[in-house]
Amino acid sequence: MNTERFSATYLIETDIDVADAAAVIAGEASTATFVKLTGEAAERVERMHAARVEQINEFGARDAPSLPVARPVKGAIRLAEVTISWPLANTGPSLPNILAAVAGNLSECREVTGLRLVDIDLPPTLLGPYQGPAFGIDGTRQLTAVHGRPLIGTIIKPSVGLTPRETAELVERLVEGGIDFIKDDELMADPPHCPFEERVKAVMTVIRRHAERTGRKTMFAFNITGEMDEMLARHDVVVREGGTCVMVSLNWVGMPGLASLRKHAALPIHGHRNGWGFLSRCPALGFEFKAWHKVYRLAGADHIHVNGLRNKFSESDESVIASARSCLAPLFGDGYPPLEVMPVFSSGQTVWQVADTFTAIGTVDLIHAAGGGIMAHPGGIAAGVTALRQAWEAAVAGVPVEKFARSYPELRQALNKFA
């Protein structure tokens, strides 16, 4: 019998003894029943299949519960970090079933007034049925011929009504401006005003023409999100037209959808995390990125969004940096491929966030995507792309961006524009 185990770490709140609450969680996620079983069979089930509480670290208390409970609260709310493990035999090497164990009914337990999944530790055995990123950082760099610096990217919004021709015209301006990476909006799929196949053909005509002339091929992440057969067919359209990336909305295609696409795909998969706030914004519920991203990374995403510093949303800079570091950390231990995914910084990004981003993560292995931070540059798109690259050059060199900008008008204009 397989003796491997997987584990999950939670931040919990409870008004009862923390050890008792942890035991309830472990039981609910493995062998507990409404009526307690007895006898030899019950003993065997407990011995071979019960979840184990591995560690409890109680660290504080609060006066009131974060979440409503359908019972009287007994007193102060205790806070603790709890780690629980399960035998892999319970679920088999199946990510959906592992998630059903570590994140199933647990937040509903009456014994907790808050439960958040902080991290998961997966066994390397899962590298059999799951393949991880096919391209990741190195493969993305090879396809774009961008080395030694971040990929500078942007997003276009055909979802607001652009036709395939109008989308291609905007793409032409972007590739002529030197952009490395462009992505579809997550709201753009296959609408009547901009049919998917027509959009791909129009956009790739522009990209191929530019590549033939310059030797540089911009990567465009076409959003293929849909039903499984639609995603596979759309992927094949992109391949046929010479595209180099596809995009999916991870939360809505799910792990099985992503894993099936990964087995079929010949291109990098750009993972968009729209819906992330719904899963993470309440500090007493949901997921930390570190836990959430591991399953999509193992299922096959090559790039994953992490938001950006001083972004337009609610996420803190600390959370953004922790997410990026998670993408770059090895997924398993020594002796296994690191399976790094390329973090994608976006949301309200300009030249002003660059230095702090580099200082925080210490690497250029990322996509830095800016919309208005490029297109609203006073000198136009090419100047906007150039300014962002110059800001990264300054950051890597350790030169303050304002000082560096004295010699570079594009960067100086961008600093003034977005101050």
C-alpha positions as CSV (number, residue, x, y, z in Angstrom):
1,M,0.0,0.0,0.0
2,N,1.2,3.5,-0.8
3,T,2.5,5.1,2.4
4,E,3.1,8.6,0.9
5,R,1.2,11.5,2.5
6,F,0.2,15.0,1.5
7,S,-0.4,17.8,4.0
8,A,-2.1,21.2,4.3
9,T,-1.5,24.1,6.7
10,Y,-4.4,26.2,7.8
11,L,-4.9,29.4,9.7
12,I,-7.8,28.7,12.0
13,E,-10.0,30.6,14.5
14,T,-11.9,28.7,17.2
15,D,-13.5,29.4,20.5
16,I,-12.8,25.8,21.7
17,D,-9.6,24.1,22.5
18,V,-7.4,24.3,19.4
19,A,-6.4,20.7,19.6
20,D,-10.1,19.7,19.7
21,A,-10.9,21.9,16.7
22,A,-7.9,20.5,14.7
23,A,-9.1,16.9,15.5
24,V,-12.6,17.8,14.1
25,I,-11.1,19.1,10.9
26,A,-8.9,16.1,10.5
27,G,-11.8,13.8,11.1
28,E,-14.2,15.7,8.7
29,A,-11.6,15.4,6.0
30,S,-11.0,11.7,6.3
31,T,-12.7,9.1,8.5
32,A,-15.3,10.9,10.7
33,T,-19.0,9.8,10.4
34,F,-22.2,11.0,12.1
35,V,-22.4,7.7,14.0
36,K,-19.1,6.5,15.3
37,L,-18.1,3.1,13.9
38,T,-16.7,0.3,16.2
39,G,-15.0,-3.0,15.8
40,E,-12.0,-4.3,13.8
41,A,-13.0,-2.6,10.5
42,A,-13.3,0.8,12.2
43,E,-9.8,0.3,13.8
44,R,-8.3,-0.5,10.5
45,V,-9.9,2.5,8.8
46,E,-8.6,4.8,11.5
47,R,-5.1,3.3,11.4
48,M,-4.8,3.4,7.6
49,H,-6.9,6.2,6.4
50,A,-7.3,8.8,9.2
51,A,-5.9,12.3,8.7
52,R,-3.3,13.2,11.3
53,V,-2.8,16.5,13.1
54,E,0.9,17.1,12.6
55,Q,1.5,20.4,14.2
56,I,-0.3,23.2,16.2
57,N,1.1,26.6,16.7
58,E,-1.3,28.8,18.7
59,F,-0.3,32.4,18.5
60,G,-3.1,34.8,19.7
61,A,-6.7,35.5,20.3
62,R,-9.4,38.0,19.3
63,D,-12.6,39.1,21.0
64,A,-15.1,38.3,18.2
65,P,-15.4,35.6,15.5
66,S,-14.6,36.6,11.9
67,L,-17.4,34.4,10.5
68,P,-20.9,33.7,11.8
69,V,-21.5,30.4,13.6
70,A,-24.8,28.7,14.1
71,R,-24.3,28.2,17.9
72,P,-23.4,30.4,20.9
73,V,-19.8,31.5,21.0
74,K,-18.1,30.2,24.2
75,G,-15.5,32.9,24.8
76,A,-12.3,34.3,23.3
77,I,-11.5,33.4,19.8
78,R,-8.1,31.5,19.6
79,L,-5.9,31.8,16.6
80,A,-3.6,29.0,15.5
81,E,-1.7,27.6,12.5
82,V,-2.5,23.9,12.1
83,T,-0.9,21.3,9.8
84,I,-2.8,18.1,8.9
85,S,-1.6,15.2,6.7
86,W,-3.5,12.5,4.8
87,P,-2.4,9.2,3.2
88,L,-2.2,9.6,-0.5
89,A,-4.1,6.2,-0.6
90,N,-7.2,8.1,0.4
91,T,-7.4,10.1,-2.8
92,G,-5.0,8.5,-5.2
93,P,-2.7,10.8,-7.2
94,S,-5.6,13.1,-8.1
95,L,-5.4,16.8,-7.6
96,P,-9.2,17.3,-7.6
97,N,-9.6,14.7,-4.9
98,I,-6.7,16.0,-2.9
99,L,-8.4,19.4,-3.0
100,A,-11.6,17.9,-1.9
101,A,-9.8,16.6,1.2
102,V,-7.8,19.7,2.1
103,A,-10.4,22.3,1.1
104,G,-13.8,20.6,1.0
105,N,-16.3,21.0,3.8
106,L,-13.8,22.2,6.4
107,S,-14.7,25.9,6.4
108,E,-18.2,24.8,7.2
109,C,-17.3,23.0,10.5
110,R,-19.2,24.6,13.4
111,E,-16.1,24.2,15.6
112,V,-14.2,26.9,13.6
113,T,-15.0,30.6,13.2
114,G,-12.5,30.9,10.4
115,L,-10.3,28.6,8.3
116,R,-7.9,29.6,5.6
117,L,-5.7,27.3,3.5
118,V,-2.2,28.7,3.8
119,D,-0.1,26.0,2.1
120,I,-0.1,22.5,0.8
121,D,2.7,20.0,0.5
122,L,2.3,17.6,-2.4
123,P,4.2,14.3,-3.0
124,P,6.5,14.1,-6.1
125,T,4.5,11.0,-7.1
126,L,2.0,13.4,-8.6
127,L,4.6,14.1,-11.4
128,G,3.3,10.9,-12.9
129,P,-0.2,11.9,-13.8
130,Y,0.6,15.6,-13.9
131,Q,3.3,17.2,-16.0
132,G,3.9,20.7,-14.6
133,P,4.7,23.6,-16.9
134,A,6.0,22.5,-20.4
135,F,7.8,25.8,-21.1
136,G,8.0,27.9,-17.9
137,I,10.6,30.6,-17.8
138,D,13.3,29.2,-20.1
139,G,10.8,28.1,-22.8
140,T,9.1,31.4,-22.8
141,R,12.4,33.2,-23.2
142,Q,13.4,30.9,-26.1
143,L,10.1,31.6,-27.9
144,T,10.4,35.4,-27.4
145,A,14.2,35.7,-27.8
146,V,14.1,37.9,-24.7
147,H,17.0,37.2,-22.3
148,G,18.5,39.0,-19.3
149,R,15.5,41.3,-18.7
150,P,11.8,41.0,-18.0
151,L,9.3,40.5,-20.9
152,I,7.6,43.8,-21.3
153,G,3.9,43.2,-22.0
154,T,0.5,44.7,-22.3
155,I,-3.2,43.9,-22.6
156,I,-5.6,44.9,-25.3
157,K,-9.4,45.2,-24.7
158,P,-11.2,43.7,-27.7
159,S,-14.0,42.9,-25.3
160,V,-15.1,46.5,-25.5
161,G,-16.1,46.1,-29.1
162,L,-13.0,45.9,-31.3
163,T,-13.4,43.9,-34.4
164,P,-10.7,41.5,-35.6
165,R,-9.4,44.2,-38.0
166,E,-9.3,46.8,-35.3
167,T,-7.6,44.4,-32.9
168,A,-5.0,43.7,-35.5
169,E,-4.4,47.4,-36.1
170,L,-3.7,47.9,-32.4
171,V,-1.4,44.9,-32.4
172,E,0.5,46.3,-35.3
173,R,1.2,49.5,-33.3
174,L,2.3,47.5,-30.3
175,V,4.7,45.2,-32.2
176,E,6.2,48.1,-34.1
177,G,6.7,49.7,-30.7
178,G,8.8,46.8,-29.6
179,I,6.5,45.1,-27.2
180,D,7.5,41.5,-26.2
181,F,4.2,40.1,-25.0
182,I,0.5,40.9,-25.5
183,K,-2.5,39.2,-23.9
184,D,-6.2,39.0,-24.6
185,D,-8.5,40.4,-22.0
186,E,-10.0,37.6,-19.8
187,L,-13.4,38.8,-20.9
188,M,-12.6,38.2,-24.6
189,A,-13.3,34.7,-25.9
190,D,-15.4,34.2,-29.1
191,P,-18.1,36.9,-29.3
192,P,-20.0,37.8,-32.5
193,H,-18.3,41.1,-32.9
194,C,-14.8,39.5,-32.7
195,P,-14.9,35.8,-33.6
196,F,-12.0,33.8,-32.2
197,E,-10.6,32.4,-35.4
198,E,-10.9,35.6,-37.3
199,R,-9.1,37.5,-34.5
200,V,-6.3,34.9,-34.4
201,K,-5.8,35.1,-38.2
202,A,-5.8,38.9,-38.3
203,V,-3.5,39.3,-35.3
204,M,-1.0,36.6,-36.4
205,T,-0.8,38.0,-39.9
206,V,0.5,41.2,-38.3
207,I,2.9,39.4,-36.0
208,R,4.2,37.1,-38.7
209,R,4.9,40.0,-41.0
210,H,6.7,41.8,-38.3
211,A,8.8,38.8,-37.4
212,E,9.8,38.1,-41.0
213,R,11.1,41.7,-41.2
214,T,12.8,42.0,-37.8
215,G,13.5,38.4,-36.7
216,R,11.6,39.1,-33.4
217,K,8.2,37.4,-32.8
218,T,6.0,39.0,-30.3
219,M,4.2,36.5,-28.0
220,F,0.4,36.9,-28.0
221,A,-1.6,35.0,-25.4
222,F,-5.0,34.2,-27.0
223,N,-7.8,33.5,-24.6
224,I,-9.0,30.0,-25.4
225,T,-11.1,29.6,-22.2
226,G,-14.2,27.5,-22.9
227,E,-15.6,24.0,-22.8
228,M,-12.9,21.3,-23.2
229,D,-13.5,20.6,-26.9
230,E,-13.5,24.4,-27.6
231,M,-10.2,24.9,-25.8
232,L,-8.5,22.2,-27.7
233,A,-9.8,23.4,-31.0
234,R,-8.9,27.0,-30.3
235,H,-5.4,25.9,-29.3
236,D,-5.0,24.2,-32.6
237,V,-6.1,27.3,-34.5
238,V,-3.4,29.3,-32.7
239,V,-0.8,26.7,-33.6
240,R,-1.9,26.6,-37.2
241,E,-1.5,30.4,-37.5
242,G,1.9,30.4,-36.0
243,G,1.0,31.7,-32.5
244,T,3.2,31.0,-29.5
245,C,0.9,31.2,-26.5
246,V,-2.6,30.5,-25.3
247,M,-4.4,31.8,-22.2
248,V,-7.0,30.3,-19.9
249,S,-9.0,31.5,-16.9
250,L,-7.6,29.0,-14.3
251,N,-10.4,29.3,-11.8
252,W,-13.1,28.6,-14.3
253,V,-11.6,25.9,-16.5
254,G,-10.4,24.2,-13.3
255,M,-7.5,21.7,-12.6
256,P,-8.9,18.9,-14.8
257,G,-9.4,21.3,-17.7
258,L,-5.9,22.7,-17.4
259,A,-4.4,19.3,-17.0
260,S,-6.2,18.0,-20.1
261,L,-5.1,21.1,-22.1
262,R,-1.5,20.6,-20.9
263,K,-1.4,17.1,-22.3
264,H,-2.6,18.4,-25.7
265,A,-0.8,21.7,-25.9
266,A,2.2,22.5,-28.0
267,L,2.3,26.1,-26.7
268,P,2.9,27.8,-23.3
269,I,-0.2,28.2,-21.2
270,H,-0.8,31.7,-19.7
271,G,-2.7,31.3,-16.5
272,H,-5.1,34.2,-15.6
273,R,-6.4,34.1,-12.1
274,N,-9.5,36.2,-12.5
275,G,-11.8,35.5,-9.5
276,W,-8.9,35.5,-7.2
277,G,-10.4,38.1,-4.8
278,F,-13.4,35.9,-4.4
279,L,-11.2,33.1,-3.2
280,S,-8.7,35.1,-1.1
281,R,-9.9,38.5,0.0
282,C,-11.5,37.5,3.3
283,P,-8.6,36.8,5.7
284,A,-10.6,34.1,7.6
285,L,-11.6,32.1,4.5
286,G,-10.3,30.9,1.2
287,F,-6.7,30.4,0.0
288,E,-3.3,31.9,0.2
289,F,-1.7,32.1,-3.2
290,K,1.1,29.8,-2.1
291,A,-1.4,26.9,-1.7
292,W,-3.7,27.8,-4.6
293,H,-1.0,28.2,-7.3
294,K,0.7,24.9,-6.6
295,V,-2.1,22.8,-8.1
296,Y,-2.4,24.9,-11.2
297,R,1.4,25.0,-11.6
298,L,1.5,21.2,-11.3
299,A,-1.4,20.9,-13.7
300,G,0.5,22.8,-16.4
301,A,0.4,26.6,-16.2
302,D,3.6,28.3,-17.6
303,H,2.7,31.8,-16.5
304,I,0.5,32.9,-13.5
305,H,-0.7,36.4,-12.6
306,V,0.4,37.7,-9.2
307,N,-1.0,41.3,-9.4
308,G,1.6,44.2,-9.1
309,L,3.0,46.5,-6.5
310,R,0.7,49.5,-5.7
311,N,-1.9,47.9,-7.9
312,K,-5.4,49.1,-8.5
313,F,-7.0,46.3,-6.6
314,S,-7.1,45.5,-2.8
315,E,-4.1,43.2,-2.6
316,S,-1.1,44.3,-0.5
317,D,2.4,44.6,-1.8
318,E,3.5,42.0,0.7
319,S,1.0,39.5,-0.8
320,V,2.1,40.3,-4.3
321,I,5.8,39.7,-3.6
322,A,5.0,36.5,-1.6
323,S,3.1,35.2,-4.6
324,A,5.9,36.0,-7.1
325,R,8.4,34.2,-4.8
326,S,6.1,31.2,-4.6
327,C,6.1,31.0,-8.5
328,L,9.9,30.9,-8.5
329,A,10.5,28.5,-5.6
330,P,11.0,24.8,-6.4
331,L,7.8,22.8,-6.3
332,F,9.4,19.7,-4.9
333,G,12.7,19.0,-3.1
334,D,16.2,18.2,-4.3
335,G,16.5,15.8,-7.2
336,Y,13.3,17.0,-8.9
337,P,12.9,19.7,-11.7
338,P,12.0,23.1,-10.1
339,L,9.0,23.5,-12.4
340,E,9.2,27.3,-12.1
341,V,6.4,29.3,-13.6
342,M,6.8,32.9,-14.8
343,P,5.1,35.4,-12.5
344,V,3.1,38.1,-14.3
345,F,3.0,41.5,-12.7
346,S,0.1,43.7,-13.9
347,S,-2.6,46.1,-12.7
348,G,-1.8,49.8,-12.7
349,Q,1.9,49.3,-13.5
350,T,4.2,52.1,-14.6
351,V,7.9,52.9,-14.5
352,W,7.5,53.9,-10.8
353,Q,7.0,50.3,-9.5
354,V,10.0,48.8,-11.3
355,A,12.8,49.5,-8.8
356,D,10.7,48.2,-5.8
357,T,9.7,45.1,-7.7
358,F,13.3,44.2,-8.5
359,T,14.5,45.0,-5.0
360,A,11.8,42.7,-3.6
361,I,12.2,39.7,-5.8
362,G,15.8,40.1,-7.0
363,T,15.2,38.6,-10.5
364,V,14.2,39.6,-14.0
365,D,12.4,36.3,-14.6
366,L,8.9,37.8,-15.0
367,I,6.5,39.4,-17.3
368,H,5.8,43.1,-16.5
369,A,2.6,44.1,-18.1
370,A,1.4,47.7,-18.3
371,G,-1.6,49.0,-20.2
372,G,-1.9,52.8,-19.6
373,G,1.7,52.7,-18.3
374,I,2.7,52.1,-21.9
375,M,0.0,53.4,-24.1
376,A,-0.5,56.7,-22.3
377,H,3.2,57.7,-22.6
378,P,3.4,61.2,-24.1
379,G,5.8,59.9,-26.8
380,G,3.5,57.0,-27.9
381,I,3.7,53.3,-27.6
382,A,7.3,52.8,-28.6
383,A,8.4,55.4,-26.1
384,G,6.2,53.7,-23.4
385,V,7.9,50.3,-24.1
386,T,11.3,51.9,-24.1
387,A,10.7,53.7,-20.9
388,L,9.7,50.6,-19.0
389,R,12.8,48.8,-20.3
390,Q,14.9,51.7,-19.2
391,A,13.4,51.6,-15.7
392,W,14.4,47.9,-15.5
393,E,17.9,48.7,-16.7
394,A,18.2,51.3,-14.0
395,A,16.9,48.9,-11.3
396,V,19.2,46.1,-12.2
397,A,22.2,48.5,-12.3
398,G,21.2,49.8,-8.9
399,V,20.8,53.4,-10.2
400,P,18.0,55.5,-8.8
401,V,15.4,55.9,-11.6
402,E,15.3,59.7,-11.4
403,K,19.1,59.8,-11.9
404,F,19.0,57.3,-14.7
405,A,16.3,59.3,-16.4
406,R,18.5,62.3,-16.9
407,S,20.1,60.5,-19.9
408,Y,16.9,59.0,-21.2
409,P,14.1,61.2,-22.4
410,E,11.6,58.4,-22.7
411,L,12.0,57.4,-19.1
412,R,12.0,61.0,-17.9
413,Q,8.7,61.7,-19.7
414,A,7.2,58.6,-18.2
415,L,8.2,59.6,-14.7
416,N,6.7,63.0,-15.1
417,K,3.5,61.6,-16.7
418,F,2.8,59.0,-14.0
419,A,4.1,60.9,-11.0
